[in-house]
Amino acid sequence: MKAAYPHIEVSEITDLAIITPILCKGRRLLVTPNCESALRHLHHKLTPRLLWIDAICINQKSTDEKNYQVQLMGEIYARAERVIIWLGLGVPDDEELFRKARRRGRVSHSRGQSDTSSASFIDSWIEEPKSETLDRISNNAWFTRVWTIQGMLLTTNPVFRIGHSECRSSSMYTYFLVKAGSEILGNSRFQMRVRTLEILQPEAAKSKALLSKVTQYGRTPETNSTELLSMILKIASLSEASSSRDKIYGILGLLQIFTEAPFPPVDYTRDDTQISRSRPAA
């Protein structure tokens, strides 16, 4: 935990019953096909690479380990040297869209956000054959999960990865926002989550800096906590988890980014009702 290390965020798997065996340092592990494909694509043959994948590094069958590790997820993300968001193998159209998003992201940052709102500029970005591709990517399960938000807020410009193609998150989200502005993106829930993330990301950076000062100088950060709480609850409402308990812990993990207020400890032996009745200490 003391050293920075690369971290891979593997997209959520809808069919957890499908598993495949792999060998890792002589040990037989059972993983999902999506996790296996991520390992194969992100493995470096010549350069050793330390990877963190939740499904492997956290023993999902051990309640004690989950209680301990889930509380550290924010620190794991914050200390990561790099975060790679794995969206799967994809198809050739996906990799082509990534290349276009990289180019358009660079153009957007050089021209300024105000230019991207004009209809002519949007039209020059969006090609109808690619609308279907972007809709497919935006409906990837990774974009629906509450736990994946921490990876976006706690790291500096993580990258999305499909197959062998990568795209910085800033470029990809710029591309998503332009498409949302053109009103041809069908996933309205996704649009709202992306726009809220766009607001929260700089706030997360400011909060981390303020909390650092609190630790160093003992000052209380002055932030609009009500507005931040409203945005966090909004993005949480647009996200999903495997259970109500998981969603509550995911929301608490987000709140810890913006405040040092103490929260109930993670305890997977408690049921959803017991957790929802818990209250942070004043």
C-alpha positions in Angstrom: 0.0 0.0 0.0 2.9 2.4 0.5 4.2 2.3 -3.1 2.3 3.5 -6.1 1.3 0.8 -8.5 -0.7 0.3 -11.7 -4.4 -0.5 -11.2 -6.8 -2.0 -13.6 -10.5 -1.5 -13.2 -12.3 -4.5 -14.8 -15.8 -3.8 -16.0 -18.7 -5.5 -14.2 -19.7 -8.9 -15.4 -23.4 -9.6 -15.7 -23.1 -13.4 -15.7 -20.9 -14.3 -12.7 -21.7 -18.0 -13.3 -19.3 -18.0 -16.3 -15.8 -18.6 -15.0 -12.6 -19.9 -16.5 -9.4 -21.2 -14.7 -6.1 -19.4 -15.0 -2.6 -20.0 -13.5 -1.1 -17.1 -11.6 2.3 -17.7 -10.0 1.6 -21.4 -10.0 -1.8 -20.9 -8.4 -5.0 -21.9 -10.0 -7.6 -19.1 -10.0 -11.1 -19.0 -11.2 -11.9 -15.7 -13.0 -14.5 -14.3 -15.4 -13.7 -14.4 -19.2 -13.6 -10.6 -19.1 -11.0 -10.6 -16.3 -9.0 -13.2 -18.3 -9.0 -11.1 -21.4 -7.9 -8.0 -19.4 -4.9 -9.9 -18.0 -3.9 -11.2 -21.4 -4.1 -7.8 -23.1 -2.5 -5.9 -20.2 0.4 -8.3 -19.6 3.8 -7.1 -20.5 6.1 -9.8 -21.8 9.4 -8.0 -21.2 8.6 -5.6 -18.4 7.2 -6.8 -15.0 3.9 -5.1 -14.2 2.1 -5.1 -10.9 -1.7 -5.1 -11.5 -4.5 -4.7 -9.0 -7.8 -6.3 -10.0 -10.5 -6.3 -7.3 -11.9 -9.7 -8.4 -8.5 -11.3 -7.8 -6.9 -9.2 -5.1 -9.9 -9.2 -2.8 -11.2 -12.6 -1.6 -14.9 -12.3 -2.3 -15.6 -15.3 -0.1 -13.9 -13.8 3.0 -16.1 -11.4 4.9 -13.2 -10.2 7.1 -11.0 -9.5 4.0 -13.9 -7.6 2.3 -14.5 -5.5 5.4 -10.8 -4.5 5.5 -10.2 -4.0 1.8 -13.4 -2.1 0.9 -12.4 0.6 3.4 -9.1 0.9 1.6 -10.5 1.3 -1.9 -10.2 5.0 -1.9 -6.5 4.8 -0.9 -5.8 2.1 -3.4 -7.1 4.3 -6.2 -5.4 7.4 -4.9 -2.0 5.7 -4.7 -2.3 4.0 -8.1 0.4 5.0 -10.6 -2.1 4.5 -13.4 -5.7 3.4 -13.7 -6.8 1.5 -16.8 -10.6 1.0 -17.2 -11.1 -2.2 -19.1 -14.2 -2.2 -21.2 -13.7 -5.5 -22.9 -12.3 -6.8 -26.2 -14.7 -4.7 -28.3 -14.9 -4.8 -32.1 -12.9 -2.9 -34.8 -15.5 0.0 -34.7 -14.8 0.5 -31.0 -11.1 0.9 -31.5 -11.8 3.3 -34.4 -14.1 5.4 -32.2 -11.3 5.5 -29.6 -8.9 6.9 -32.1 -11.5 9.6 -33.1 -12.2 10.5 -29.5 -8.5 11.0 -28.9 -8.2 13.4 -31.8 -11.4 15.3 -31.0 -10.5 15.5 -27.3 -7.2 17.3 -28.2 -9.1 19.6 -30.6 -11.7 20.4 -27.8 -9.0 21.4 -25.3 -7.2 23.6 -27.7 -10.4 25.4 -28.9 -12.1 25.7 -25.6 -15.3 24.2 -24.4 -17.5 27.1 -25.7 -16.7 26.1 -29.3 -17.9 22.6 -28.8 -21.4 23.7 -28.0 -22.0 25.1 -31.5 -24.2 22.9 -33.7 -21.8 23.0 -36.6 -18.9 21.9 -34.5 -20.9 19.1 -33.0 -22.0 18.0 -36.5 -18.4 17.9 -37.6 -17.7 15.4 -34.7 -20.6 13.1 -35.0 -20.9 10.6 -37.9 -24.1 8.6 -37.9 -22.3 5.2 -38.4 -20.5 5.9 -35.1 -23.6 6.8 -33.1 -24.4 3.1 -32.8 -20.9 2.3 -31.6 -20.9 5.0 -29.0 -24.3 4.0 -27.8 -23.0 0.4 -27.3 -19.9 1.7 -25.4 -22.0 4.0 -23.2 -24.2 1.1 -22.2 -21.2 -0.9 -21.0 -21.9 -2.2 -17.4 -18.9 -0.3 -16.1 -20.7 3.0 -16.6 -23.6 1.9 -14.4 -21.7 0.8 -11.2 -21.4 3.0 -8.1 -18.0 1.6 -7.2 -16.4 2.7 -10.5 -17.0 6.4 -9.6 -14.2 6.4 -7.1 -11.8 5.4 -9.9 -12.8 8.5 -11.9 -12.7 10.9 -9.0 -9.5 9.8 -7.2 -7.1 9.4 -10.0 -5.5 11.8 -12.5 -7.0 11.2 -15.9 -7.4 7.4 -16.0 -7.6 5.7 -19.4 -10.3 3.6 -21.0 -9.1 0.5 -22.8 -10.9 -1.7 -25.4 -8.8 -4.5 -26.8 -5.4 -2.9 -27.7 -6.8 0.6 -28.0 -6.6 3.3 -25.2 -8.2 6.7 -24.8 -7.8 9.1 -21.9 -10.9 9.6 -19.8 -10.9 13.4 -20.4 -11.0 12.9 -24.2 -13.6 10.1 -24.0 -15.9 12.1 -21.7 -15.5 15.2 -23.9 -16.6 13.1 -26.8 -19.6 11.7 -24.8 -20.6 15.2 -23.7 -20.6 16.5 -27.3 -22.7 13.6 -28.4 -25.1 14.2 -25.5 -25.3 17.8 -26.6 -26.2 16.7 -30.1 -29.3 15.0 -28.5 -28.7 11.8 -30.4 -27.4 9.7 -27.5 -30.2 7.5 -26.4 -29.0 6.7 -22.9 -30.3 9.7 -20.9 -29.3 8.2 -17.6 -25.8 7.9 -18.9 -25.9 11.6 -20.0 -26.8 12.7 -16.5 -24.1 10.7 -14.8 -21.5 12.0 -17.2 -22.5 15.6 -16.7 -22.5 15.1 -12.9 -19.1 13.5 -13.0 -17.8 16.5 -15.0 -18.8 18.8 -12.1 -17.6 16.5 -9.4 -14.1 15.8 -10.8 -12.6 19.3 -10.2 -14.5 19.4 -6.8 -12.8 16.1 -5.8 -9.4 17.6 -6.7 -10.1 20.7 -4.6 -11.4 18.6 -1.7 -8.3 16.4 -1.7 -6.1 19.5 -1.6 -8.1 21.0 1.3 -8.1 17.8 3.3 -4.4 17.6 2.9 -4.2 21.1 4.5 -6.4 19.9 7.3 -4.0 17.1 8.0 -1.0 19.4 7.9 -2.4 22.5 9.6 -5.5 21.4 11.4 -7.8 23.7 9.5 -11.4 22.9 8.5 -12.0 23.2 4.7 -14.7 25.6 3.7 -16.7 23.8 1.0 -20.4 23.9 0.0 -21.1 20.6 1.6 -24.8 20.7 0.9 -24.2 21.1 -2.9 -21.6 18.4 -2.9 -23.8 16.0 -1.0 -26.6 16.7 -3.5 -24.4 15.8 -6.4 -23.0 12.7 -4.8 -26.5 11.4 -4.0 -27.6 12.3 -7.6 -24.8 10.3 -9.2 -25.4 7.5 -6.7 -29.1 7.4 -7.7 -28.0 7.0 -11.3 -25.7 4.0 -10.4 -26.2 0.4 -9.5 -24.6 -2.1 -7.2 -25.0 -5.9 -6.6 -27.0 -5.2 -3.3 -28.4 -2.3 -1.3 -25.5 -2.9 1.2 -22.9 -2.6 -1.5 -24.5 0.6 -2.8 -24.5 2.2 0.7 -20.8 1.4 1.1 -20.2 2.8 -2.3 -21.9 6.1 -1.4 -19.9 6.3 1.9 -16.8 5.8 -0.1 -17.7 8.7 -2.3 -18.5 10.9 0.7 -15.1 10.2 2.2 -13.5 11.8 -0.8 -15.0 15.2 0.2 -15.1 15.1 4.0 -13.2 13.7 6.9 -16.3 13.1 8.9 -16.3 9.6 10.5 -18.6 7.0 9.0 -19.7 3.6 10.2 -17.1 0.9 9.5 -17.6 -1.5 6.6 -19.2 -4.7 8.0 -20.6 -7.2 5.5 -22.0 -9.3 8.3 -24.8 -6.7 8.8 -27.9 -6.7 6.6 -29.1 -3.8 4.5 -31.6 -2.6 7.2 -28.9 -2.5 9.9 -26.6 -0.5 7.7 -29.2 2.0 6.5 -30.0 2.7 10.2 -26.4 3.6 11.0 -25.6 7.3 11.2 -22.2 9.0 10.7 -20.9 10.4 14.0 -21.4 14.2 14.3 
